[in-house]
Amino acid sequence: MNQSSRNVMAVMLAASFASTIGGLPFNSLPILLGSLADSFGFSAQQVGLLGSACFGGYLLGTLIAAAFMDRLPWRKLTLVSAFGAAGALLLSSRMSAEAQMPLWVVIGFFAALMTCLGLRIMGDMVNKERAFGLRLGIELGVTSAVLFALPALVIADYGYHGAALVLAAIIVLLSLSAFSLPRRASTPPAPGSNPLIDLFKTPLPAWFALGFFFVFLAGQIGLWAFLERLGSGLQLAPAEMGIVFSVLKLLGGAAALALALIGDRLGLRLPHFLVFAVILVGLVMLARADGFWVYALGAWIWEVGFTWGCIYQTAAIARLDPSGRATMLIPAAFGLGSMAGPGIAGSLIADGFAPLLWMAFATALIAVVVYGLVISRRLAGGAPTAEEAAPVTDVM
């Protein structure tokens, strides 16, 4: 590996750790909110409002990042965001119940900035599938370790205070990656340009792709939200459910890292058909599940397809807009999908889970048609050149 390749890999790893900072509060949100409820005696409704507050801060952060990211110094932004999120977590563990709502807005805001920064940098890489696969693989790997350790080793003895302290320490540790990040965007905005107006200069095909990414996410996240309920309907034991979901996250990370190795070797079209086929197999097994193994295999296979779908679709969005604006809107699409999906899914399962599985199937089918047939053709005919999408190399 030559010096240039090592520099690019160092940037990719640093961007992955920055994105992991953004993902940690959300990936561990159910555990954190559960321990928070136990510590403060919150009702289910109050816990739900805290989750919504966190999402509100996150959505605000994605919009700020999309408009201003290229105008900010990235290393300083990482350190400020990491210490902001860590500080808010620590204050949350010390402050009264009344202070939790604004603090969780702050946590969500800084986490969104880090997610957007990681995506922004990875979107500049030539081999976008490899970059996004590495990012998601590292994020899910760290998340799996945290989710494994927090409940048994920390929360059981120290409650929410201990969980917040450990999570804040991990965030600060990950922030050391800031020194391997580029100082700022390689192509700064033109002097006098308006960042909000610039945001709406995102190419129309990229907006189109973002819209259908939201559709895909709504269907799959809707299934994810009720995947545990589907298993409970099969009368699975709590230990069996624990095995399913612990292995599921590990498989998601492994699937993402596998794509980091494969990169863009499969081309622009074939991956989307492969994603649909894997999701379809998982859905069929979930529909036919009558016990632990069929349900578990169905959930695991579906998770692999969902992970791959996210990576390939975000890579396509990044290719449609070399400026990086569309890439920074990806977290907003994900957040909106997280809002819409569970709500729609909840209205469908009154008479059973079949409509939920059909929704996941339909949104995956729409994605393969749009990305596999329309967007891939657009990219094949007018994809950005390697120079336009070259990696950010201003690392000194």
Protein Blocks (a to p, Z undefined) as FASTA:
>chain_A
ZZklmmmmmmmmmmmmmmmmmmmmmmmmmmmmmmmmmmnopafklmmmmmmmmmmmmmmm
mmmmmmmmmmpcfklmmmmmmmmmmmmmmmmmmmcfklmmmmmmmmmmmmmmmmmmmmmm
mmmpmblmlmmmmmmmmmmmmmmmmmmmmmmmmmmmnommlmmmmmmmmmmmmmmmmmmp
cfbdfbdcdehiafklmmmmpcfklmmmmmmmmmmmmmmmmmmmmmmmmmmmnopafklm
mmmmmmmmmmmmmmmmmmmmnmmmnojmlmmmmmmmmmmmmmmmmmmpcbfklmmmmmmm
mmmmmmmmmmmmmmmmmmmmmnommmmmmmmmmmmmmmmmmmmmmmmmmnojklmmmmmm
mmmmmmmmmmmmmmmmmmmmmpccfklmgccfblZZ
